[in-house]
Amino acid sequence: MPCPELQPGMIEIAVDRAAINPSDLIPVTGAYRNRTVLPFVPGFEGTGTVSRVAPDVTGFKPGDRVLPLGASGLWQAVLQRPAEWCFAVPADLPAEQAATAYINPMTTLRLISALQDHFGGVSSLACVRIGVTAAGSAIGKMLLKTLTEQGADVTAIVRSESTASRLPALPGLRTLVTGQKPADQDRRFDAVADAVGGETGGSLLRHNLSAGGAFLQYGALSGMPITQSVLLARPDVRFSFLWLRTFVHSAGREALTHALNECFDGLREGPFASEIAATYPLSRLADALKHQNAPDRRGKVLIDPRC
């Protein structure tokens, strides 16, 4: 298809790399149909190079590397986005890492910030008992590293011994393998960061969270919500659902720039670096999606839309 003319305030981006995330696939199933306008191009995360700018745009020029936020559309070779939603990518970051600098690192930062707010400040997580479900996931590993660095008493909650064996070796890290069963009801946590929901998340909330604790849910990998009856059974704890989209669309450009700079720093220093499982050309999207859903996948699957 020919590229449309650039409207005022827009820039055109030649996409270099795009990531595959679970959030990309949810709208494809028909969820969020009330706000999904067809034709719809998936891809919330990726990076590219500016190819054209509208005459009224300042601050960007052809050749600049950018990371666009705020909308999908990165699973294509050329993307047009408002300049106000594009952010400069540091020259020292490889395209593969820059393409994974947004969703998982910024979600991790938001979770850490919410925990710090609940427990009283930046240095308040020392010795706080925190359980992290889906700890073998990309965000899970980022949380384990960051929370351990802040002195928290961290427990990685995973479903299998094989996943437990692939967790990072961190000082003081505890591991809880649940199999298909709910977690050990004798284990107590001051906070839980949950990406699973369903029976696993509900059991942790009902039985394992101490009074006055915080339960932060940021995903539902089980495909099921935590039931209302479980939420009503624990009025003594704080339950919240962290949705990155809410922060991104309300924070403002200055706050987003600051958050992205923290993400870039985390990539350089290690805690937010993602292992790359494979990079597929866009012409092999079916193979990329098959790899994304493979149970033995290790790391992020990327798309190169240029071929």
Secondary structure, 3 states (H helix, E strand, C coil): CCCCCCCCCEEEEEEEEEECCHHHHCHHHCCCHHHCCCCCCCCCCEEEEEEEECCCCCCCCCCCEEEECCCCCCCCCEEEEEHHHEEECCCCCCHHHHCCCCHHHHHHHHHHHHHHHHHCCCCCCCCCEEEEECCCCHHHHHHHHHHHHCCCEEEEEECCHHHHHCCCCCCCCEEEECCCCCCCCCCCEEEEEECCCHHHHHHHHHHHEEEEEEEEECCCCCCCCCCHHHHHHCCCCEEEECCHHHHHHHHCHHHHHHHHHHHHHHHHHCCCCCCEEEEEEHHHHHHHHHHHCCCCCCCEEEEECCC
